[in-house]
Amino acid sequence: MERLQMLLRGESTSHILPFLWMRGEDNETIGRELDRIEECGIREVCLESRPHPDFCGPGWWENLDYICAEAKKREMRLWILDDDKFPTGHANGGYARQPEKKKLYLAERHMDVHGPCRSGAVLVKNFTGSDGNLLGILAVPKPDGETLAVSGEGILNLTDQYENGFVYFDLPEGAYRLFVLFTTRKGGGREEYINLIDSDSVRVLLDEVYEKHYERYHEYFGNVIAGFFSDEPELGNVPGYPFDDTLGKKDQRLPWSGELEAMLRMKWGKDFLTALPALWYDSGEKTSKIRSEYMDVMTGLVRKCFSSQLGKWCRDRGVEYIGHVIEDDNAHTRMGCSTGHYFREMEGQHMAGIDVVHHQIVPGFTEPVHQWIAGDRDGEFFHFGLAKLASSAAHIQENKKGRALCEIFGNYGWAEGNSFMKWLTNHMLVRGINEFTPHAFSMRYPDPDCPPHFYACGNNPGFACFTQLMKYMNRSAHLLSGGVHLADAAILYHAESEWSGKEAMFFQKPARKLMEAQLDYDVIPTDVLAPDGWDKGRKDMPGRKDMPGRKDMPGRKDMLGRKEIPGGKELACRSGDVSTSEEETLALNYAWVEEGWLCIHRERYSCLILPYARYLDRRVVRFVSEHAHRGLKVLVIDELPERDTHGNLLPEDWKNQVTVVPLGQIAEKVEMLENAMGGRELMVLNTDGTTASGRFPNLRSLVMRQPEGLVVMYFNESISEKVCAQVRVKNPDFERLTIYDPWRNRAESYPLEDSYIPLSLEPGEAVFYCLEKGRKEGAESVCEKLFPVLAGRRKLEVDWKVSKWEQPEGIDSEETMTPIFEEGILLEAGQELPNLNGPGYWPSFAGTYRYETIFQQPKENGRIYCLVLPEASDSVRVELNGVELGFLAGFPARVDITDALKEGANALILDVTNTLVWRVKDGASTHLQIPATGITAVPVIEWFD
């Protein structure tokens, strides 16, 4: 397998671009930090401009001149974070200079009036504020006095009766709510910021940041400068970070622009003004339709005005546009601190991005209620949905080229060590993330800004192990890139159903059931199911017999590298009535059905899963009806929808075209379909060969097809339970199995003697398999290698001499310091191994603890010997008889000591590094449980025949 051979030759593609905090440091300091980044094997870096005192000024250009020259010399690539403040959208102060282009909101004020009334008046001028522009004034009947609901009928338009600050009216008998509807630039969130749904507003960011960099460094674009990174751009219609900012809330400002108003006037016609109160208040039957259409058009403009405009600008200049939005706690379908629709905002970007920061993901916290820095929900989303948003977009949006990016490790605090970071890395890799932005390198220590910082001016005791972790991350990502992801099912993205204001199940609910049964999925947006215009008699809708490329659609096994993707440039419009550019068309691939398979780009799925939704987007309804006769399998969770999001009843025969499946049975149903269609390449079974049937809820899997075969990753996410299972290989063509260890960059190949591969994983352990055709003659059986016969094991019940070394604070030297270990304590055999940062020991110590011992061990030829560390923290360097055996991170852990072991007496050194939390005691670390420091369980020697 060529990608594996590249790794074994010491070659790989680049998959890591860490943040580098820029504060205007001198060039010598910057150069030393670039050395440290290179030491990690990292070939790219993202310049974090936020803390720089002179962004786009002389100080910034001086720094960037040096960095560009250094990067060219070092053959590194640079990414530039695209603003001077967080989040992206301040445009380096551009909106203070062009206030007419900053964020605009739709607002309402109201009061209650009563009829009958003749020639009544209300003073409304003060409602609109100093900058408000009046849209209209309405008298809306109130159906009752016990709720905030208003009527959707009988609305009186009083706009023409506004004069001199007063509105005059005649009212029939009854209670009315008098609405004053207006636009304003005040009262929302981050008022001096970008309007994502206004093309001219977004252009300010391009002019103030992007163009200025291009003007100065155009010769570096596309070679040294790789592109720009947007960090959490937001609609920002309300202040702060409310993750639940949906329509239907009183008094809130809503995103608005001239473009949005024009499109809604076209869509709603004479009902434009009278439709608006439904955005805040229940207005009867029309409420769902109005809210769905507003969100649909508005998020379509986020795609058109913002991400597609920036993406096209970058593409035209030979660079790429990447980044991520706020996804937290299901905010990705909502307004406020996010952008309303994850997939639409991502379409203009060239990688699909997410982030995991602030303790959002912690091993074991998989339930909805999970306390992290910014809230107490939603652990289920973070574990089963977050990463799959990015990997799914990477799989179905062509311009991503299969790349899914995660900003990772940020602001977990100094309590986050290498073992925890390795777990997070595996968590992301097995979900399809293959690009990483570690957060962050800083040239200041101590630095309170979102620790941990990886080198920390030489103060991070775990940096040496961190360099190993980065090489592990890059090798793993390299191996898992460039192929075709094999999924079992597609799950519909729930955005449109949620927008209706009716009950809607989150996509991660069925996703969890699949993942816990080692079934994989992509989450797909409604947009891929039909272009806009299908309801206007469009004849070339995807899935028809004359669809481009339909006849030569390859089977699953040979889909790699396909160039002609149905549903490409021929389909130029879609939801939101927003015409698409060539850039957008390259991003979105429409779905079709072939021999019962749901196909999108290079992916294909045995079924489409619809999470329960009371109201379902009518494009989904139509797609199911159009493709049921082609064998499309549609599984509806729990109950059928009642209506579509426009309030229409579903077709009479629609219920006969889908299968209703209880949430608890969805994995079993998908597995049955996959087996029946012959789609599953691998199955996880119990050790006796029976179906696992949910026996391994913490085992995750990823299967990628490469030209030569399959690359497979399994990861045991449990914090306490070992996995003992076997993998059935259903394709008899695979005759060779290669086991790859990306931590040490080693691989061994063995004949696949039968169709079953043993799978044994300790908590937190991952394994990588490569399955190929053709045998490697003369090699031992893979079963003998994976499960050699345990001939013996013994605990190292020995005395340990423990000493410690702490590097003085503030030391930052290119020269390696020689540690001088201070005498510490003697831990006698049989004594409980303590937490060395615990009471009675060294609670404020941050550095390296050295455990030294001499042990006797007979050694027999032909046997394999391993040292097992059942429990340790944070990372351990192993040295036996003067032979360096490398670092271990993530425990339990084992290392092969066969070559270093001697007959008789053996000198063992275990250097344990902890984290800076014990010294710094930073605030971010308060939300993370800290394991005991040191070797806290007796090591074990195992030998195998």
Secondary structure, DSSP 8 states (H G I E B T S, - for coil): -HHHHHHHTT-----B--EEE-S---HHHHHHHHHHHHHTT--EEEEE-TT-TTTTSHHHHHHHHHHHHHHHHHT-EEEEE--SSSSTTSGGGHHHH-GGGS-EEEEEEEEEEEEEEEEEEEE-GGGGTTT-EEEEEEEEE-S-SSSS---SSS-EE-GGGEETTEEEEEEEEEEEEEEEEEEESSSSS-TTS--TT-HHHHHHHIIIIIHHHHHHHGGGBTTTEEEEEEE-----SSSS--TT--S--TT--EEE-HHHHHHHHHHHGGGHHHHGGGGTS--GGGHHHHHHHHHHHHHHHIIIIIIHHHHHHHHHTT-EEEEE---GGGGGGSSTTS-S-HHHHHTTSSSEEEEEETTS--TT--SSEEEETTEEE-HHHHHHTHHHHHHHHHHHBGGGTT-EEEEEEETS-TT--HHHHHHHHHHHHTTT--EEEES-B-SSSS--SSS--SSGGGT-TTHHHHHHHHHHHHHHHHHTSSSEE--SEEEE--HHHHHTTS-B--THHHHHHHHTTT--EEEE-GGGG--TTGGGT-S--TTSTT-TT-TT---GGG-TT----SSSTT--EETTTEE--HHHHHHB---EEETTEEEETTEEES-EEE--BSEE-HHHHHHHHHHGGGT--EEEESS--SEETTS-B--TTGGGSSEEE-GGGHHHHHHHHHHHHT--SEEEE-TTSSB-TTS-TTEEEEEEEETTEEEEEEEE--SS--EEEEEEE--TT--EEEEEETTTTEEEEEE--SSEEEEEE-TT-EEEEEEESS--TT---HHHHHS--EEEEEE----EEEEEE---TT---SS------EEEEEE-TTS----TTSTTS-TT--SEEEEEEEEEE---TT-EEEEEESSEESEEEEEETTEEEEEEESSSEEEE-TTT--SEEEEEEEEEE--THHHH--GGGGGS-----EE-S--EEEEE-
